[in-house]
Amino acid sequence: MTRRTARGAALWGVLMAALCADSVQAQVYVYPRRPNKSQVRYYDFNWKHVDILVGPDADTSKADDLKRRVGPTVVSPPDQAGPTEAPHVPTGESGTPTQVEQGEGQGVGFGAAQGETLDGRSGAAEIGNPEAGPEATADGGTPQVPDGGVPDIVAPDVPFATRTLPPPHDPRTLLGRTAGGVRLYFYEREREVAERAAALIVRSYVYLVGQFNYVPTQTFPYILYSSYQEFLQTNLFPLQEGVLGVTSPVDLKLTLPYFGDHELFEEVSAHEMAHQFTIQKIRSLTENAELFGDPLQLMPLWFVEGLAEYYAKRGIDDEAEMMVRDIVIHPDFGLGYTMLDFFEDRPFSVLWTYKVGQVRCAFLEETYGQGTIQRILEDSPRLVGDFRGQAALNDFPSLLARLTGDDPKQISARFEAWLKRRAYRTYLSSQQGTQTLQPLEGFDEAFVDALASSPDGTLIALRWLDLDTGASRLTLIDPRAPTDDTFVAIDGVPGVESLHPVWGRNFALSNGALAWVAESGGSDVVYWQTVEHEAHEEAPAKPERVAPAPAPPPAIAPGAGVNGSPIGAVPTSPPQPDRWRPEPEWDVRIRLGARQRFDLAKKGLIAAYSPAFSPDGRRLALIGFDPSGRRDVYVLDPDPSDPAGFRLTRITHDDFSERQVTWGPRGLVYNSDATAHGRYNLFRVDPAHPGEVARLTTEARDHLDPVALADGRVLFTAWDRGRADVHEVREGTVIRRTDVTTGLFNLSPGPNQGLWALYHHAGRRKPVFVPARMLETLESLPQPASAPPRTIPQRALADAQPYRALSPRNWELGPPFGFIGGGTGGIYGQVVASASDKLRNHALLLNAAVLGSFELTDGYLVYLNQEHRLTWGTGLFSSLVFRLDRTLADIAPDSLFVTTERFAGALGSLRFPFDQFVYVQGDVSVGAVNYFATDFQRESITTTDAGGNVIDLFPEWSKRNGGVRFQTEATLRFGYDTIRYSVGGPIDGSSFLLEGTGDWQPFQHETFGTLRLDAERYFPIYGRTHFFLRAGFGTTFGGELARQFALSTFDTIRGIPYGAFDHWTVGRHFFFSTAELQVPLNALIRVLILTDIEAIAGIDFGGVGPQSVREIWDQRVLSPVVGVNFGLGPLILRLHFAKPLDIGAPAGLPNGNGDWVTNFSIRILGYEGLFDRRSAASSRGLHERPTTFVGERFR
């Protein structure tokens, strides 16, 4: 759930006002423009919906009313609101959720199929692990078992039952006639996926009822997508890759994909549904107490997300345990990677918000008693007022202090001690760590997220993340010369829209080729590229690998963490690891050859994961995701004779999910949840005999990152007591080979029977070499007998109804925004409003502004359809333009006056995106135009004769311009945009926008128009330091009615003083260009209220031609610029100083004396020219502004 969603509605009104109707002063206000990337709909959806677990008296207003919650919550009638206090059910002593047996008279599954229990299956509705005893919470984490593994799962259909949680209440004592349940939205071609999802949704819902001791009374919309690619194309929320699910606290919408992965879906679904329970429980308590305000907004984000993660993971999962231990043991103070105070909130840190939040919630439950989280929620109304006879509290720490009996400092001190005990217990028991591994030299500061190596281990492919731009890069290195990398690809460009950093390793190396997966055109493609690799030793010598003796454990800083000092270890003498640093120097050459592209969509696949070459390097195995939502093993064979250029053979075909595959001498080895317990075990199959599958492992834990080596060994990673160690399967026995502090991932072949891997250390995954001597026999675990795989639960959706997007009951009103004022100067005001259907594929937009009188009304009312790839819109408009009038130039050549143009009628717009980077768009407007002068303007339509007498020209002007004229206007745009953004704005990439507009008044035989070009290119240098080039050109054609341009000098030519409404800034032709260097100063200067400080130095060149293109050269301006940009959240305050230079222009200098020109402007991050935009209505294309959806996205 994102907290910004709740505030986005209010911000939307302000932004729409700024975007759509400022004061109107010029026909075409010129500022640097970029086309912005498109939200492309590659797939069409035939939506349906069905109610699940909805009681007959449930409040379904959130699912089917036109209402929308904005601002303070409204008190609901007593019969619709949830209970102030849920019925009390005695709790037990168990540390895990208890099993609930099905009894007579407990049929509460409203909407369930006849004869089914709440989980959609016959028999008991099993929730959790009933056999976990008090010892399960001895250390607050995963139960310790004698063999070092994980306990057996008693409830095989609950894949998370190995975690510890307080016992839930019996949900069947709580569900009743007012149970809100879920309104599930799905599309017809994913029906099979939706039926599986529905069963898991019911199971999670019942589980959360027990944990929260609360039944939500409002039905919430649950929008399900089958694939992750389809999910990212939703119009519901602004999404980027890395977001797995979203819940809106405003209208309770929840959306996520199924992923083709049952375990992952149930975890993410439970996380998002925990948000639903949190929101509704707090609001029902607040509304019943007749309090105003939302306590949820006063809680830190780490608590909101942490409790959702805690319940979804059923306590502390191994990954969270490892990550938090790493923060304590291996802090990096330079990056802020350190544990500070318990109450600190870092809303922009995923690790701190989710995983550390999850651990803090576990601490509260273990230290202050089971049910502490729910007691916090039940007392949270005290954050907004007096509640249950108790006084209101100031903040969240005060609330915890009242509930726990400890003041905030004591809570922080307890958390510090609790955390250190957990972290150092595992650290001290580990036999291997940084001192025994061999990190690859030169990657201490890199953020590598995936690794693969060639079969001989002499060539490594790495995917790493650029934190400043968010781009993923794929490079090749030879470990003997690791600092000399060869660039392969970067995502965020046409053909490589994404390298999928979310989904683990998606590339593979053979001894002569590299294969990698990228998204292009809405589905994945495989690139197969030849690689030539040579390495020559320049001088004979042996590699130097000198490992120091293991260092003693670092000292614990006493009292750290309280009062803002860091929690964690500060080593007295940091150990220096045995690095892979071969000596002497090697001459390494890596050359990339021909690249082939295999479009998997041509063979019916949407996505691909975990490619692996065959031992001979001629074939490629991969995990493929098909449109039906299944993930299976495939083998790709390049075949020029095939129309697609390759053949694709399906090896597995079942309802279970496969995650990763490797190819060894004895066949394919892959992990799958085709098990009785739902965990991912290893299987082997010969591609020539796909029906003969051999199971290699059977234990009840996930076996990840398998690698089948050339010598026949099969190694993998498995979690063991909060650590990810290397294991080997051999003849039915799993052997633990390592004993590290954190974890080893992406296992790949290394030289001399060693391994390459990624080691989690100091918040990064670092490439390391694991020598063969380190692969010890530490523990042997005989595998239990294999059991038949479980049946994937399903729930029939026979009662689903078609979703009718244009039905009034499926529409929601957006938050309106408006203001009005008046005085002697007239009436001024504006109103902005919107409405959309629930899935936000259709929208109505209203924007109207009154600029002095109702005669001067500027605005539009349009309908926008973005249901398909081709987006379109139509509506009515009234556009005002204040223009420098030259229609009397023949009789008064020196006169300059301003008149008003009003163009009103109907408009239409079509936009087709070729991909997210390139689009073409056409707009057409048809209506009537009339020219008039206000009383104030009329006084200036004069001239003087030779004797100095004033001559009134208004009668002549009215004769030439009076009456109403029929006019049509057509605009064609072509846009290209690959710009990447950092915290401070654009930092890399290019953009190009070409626009042509033509106007025709057939009865007056008038034709005129404009042509504009905007282009820019950003060059990253180091970190956020970057250099950019920018240019723009515009020209008009036609008679005196042709458009005129007015330059925003802040954004184009800063040597021209702002506010000069004359020949320096207004004309029919213009050119501007900028070259600028931007350097962040945050490392040198810190100001409390500022989020960013940036120095700039650049140069502007350009000019305006009032009547001819030649005049641009006559009025050319060259001005060096220096200045500072200040960041204040999303606001950027720019203070720039420009000095126009005398370069011999006939028109002289724009300020007359060549003094420095001060430029001060305010921008919103990502919106050039926002506060200087004079008339959006004068550019009547619906897609001139971002159109992905009103109020939710600004791209």
Buried (B, 14 or more C-beta within 10 A) or exposed (E): BBBEBBEBBEBBBEBBBBBBBBEBBBBBBBBBBBBBBBBBBBBEBEBBBBBBBBBEEBBBBBBBEEEBBBEEBEBBEEEBBBBBEBEEBEBEEBBBBBBBEBEEEBBBBBBBBEEBBBBBBEEBBBBBBBBBEEEBBEBBBBBEEEEBBBBBBBBBBBBBBBBBBBBBBBBBBBBBEBBBBBBBBBBEBBBBBBBBBBBBBBBBBBBBBBBBBBBBBBBBBBBBBBBBBBBBBBBBBBBEBEBBBBBBBBBBBBBBBBBBBBBBBBBBBBBBBBBBBBBBBBBBBBBBBEBEBBBBEBBBBBBBBBBBBBBBBBBBBBBBBBBBBBBBBBBBEEEEBBBBBBBBBBEEBEBBBBBBBBBBBBBBBBBBEBBBBBBBBBBBBBBBBEBEEEEEBEBBBBBBBEBBEBEBBEBBBBBBBBBBEBBBBBBEEBEBBBBBBBBBBBBEEBBBBBBBBBBEBBBBBBBBBBEBBBBBBBBBBBBBBBEBBBEBBBBBBBBBBBBBBBBBBBBBBBBBBBBBBBBBBBBBBBBBBBBEBEBEEEEEEEEEBEBEEEBEEBEBBEEBBBEEBBBBBBBEEEBEBBBBBBEEEBEBEBEBEEEBBBBBBBBEBBBBBBBBBBBEBEBBBBBBBBBBBBBBBBBBEBEEEBEEBBBBBBBBEEBBBBBBBBBBEBBBBBBBBBBBBBBBBBBBBBBEEBEEBEBBBBBBBBBBBBBBBEEEBBBBBBBBBBBBBBBBBEEEEBBBBBBBBBBBBBBBBBBEBBBBBBBBBBBBBBBBBBBEEBBBEBBEBEBEEEEEBBEBBBBBBEEBEEBEBEEEEBBBBBBEBEEEEEEEEBBBBBBBBBBBBBBBBBBBBBBBBBBBEEEBBBBBBBBBBBBEBEBBBBBBBBBBBBBBBBBBEEEBEEBBBBBBBBBBBEBBBBBBBBBBBBBBBBBBBEBEBBBBBBEEBBEBBBBEEEEEEEEEBBEBBBEEBEEEBBBBBBBBBBBBBBBBBBBBBBBBBBBBBBBBBBBBBEEBEBBBBBBBBBBBBBBBEEBBBBBBBBBBBBBBEBEBBBBBBBBBBBBBBBBBBBEBEBBBBBBBBBBBBBBBBBBBEBEEEEEEEBBBBBBBBBBBBBBBBBEEBEBBBEBBBBBBBBBBBBBEEEEBBBBBBBBBBEEEBEBEBBBEEBEBBEBEBBBBBBBBBBEBBBBBBBBBBBBBBBBBBBBBBBE
